[in-house]
Amino acid sequence: PPARIAQEACLMRGSAMPLEGKHAVVTGGGRGIGAAIARALAERGARITLVGRTRATLDEEARKLRTLTGVHCETADVAEPDSIGAAFAGATKALGPVAILVNNAGQAASAPFAKTDLAWQRMLDVNLTGTYLGIRAVLPGMLDLGWGRIVNVASTASLKGYAYVSAYCAAKHAVLGLTRALAQALAKKPVTINAVCPGYTETDIVRDSLA
């Protein structure tokens, strides 16, 4: 009946923008998986802050998103507390409290274990500490808002070992452990935290690692 069709159309319009008005921060949002996540969130109505190390890359991705939503960019090294603190402060000032955080920024150095050297620490700093710092920056505000969603982009390397990427595997296993621990801690709070574990994806980080 026409009335039912109209009702379903209204429901479809209502569900098409389920994140309207919510501010989402995507680290590593200028390219690859992060850029795809940012676009998906923008298409659902979220205002987007892209965080990354290269301003030109962020600006180019922001240009593509501006037809969909409000968008802001912050340059930062996610492994540096002062840098990430300033980035989240700037994001909040520009687009309001952060309701959604996608911890996507990461690096994958490939080498035999005996040649890992200082890459070991960098893998922990970017993949694990960067995730921790992002969560620490937004969690108090989410609790004040009474709503929040945190998604940590882990990897299949969170679930199994791979040769030549021991440091990356160790860091990503730790990200999954951190996610599980915080999911327990936040179980009675209005904030959820989850991890997704993608496999090999055709992005710059994989191409660089293979090279």
Summary of the structure (lengths in Angstrom):
residues: 211
radius of gyration: 18.2
end to end distance: 59.8
largest distance: 70.7
contacts: 685
relative contact order: 0.13
helix: 54%
strand: 16%
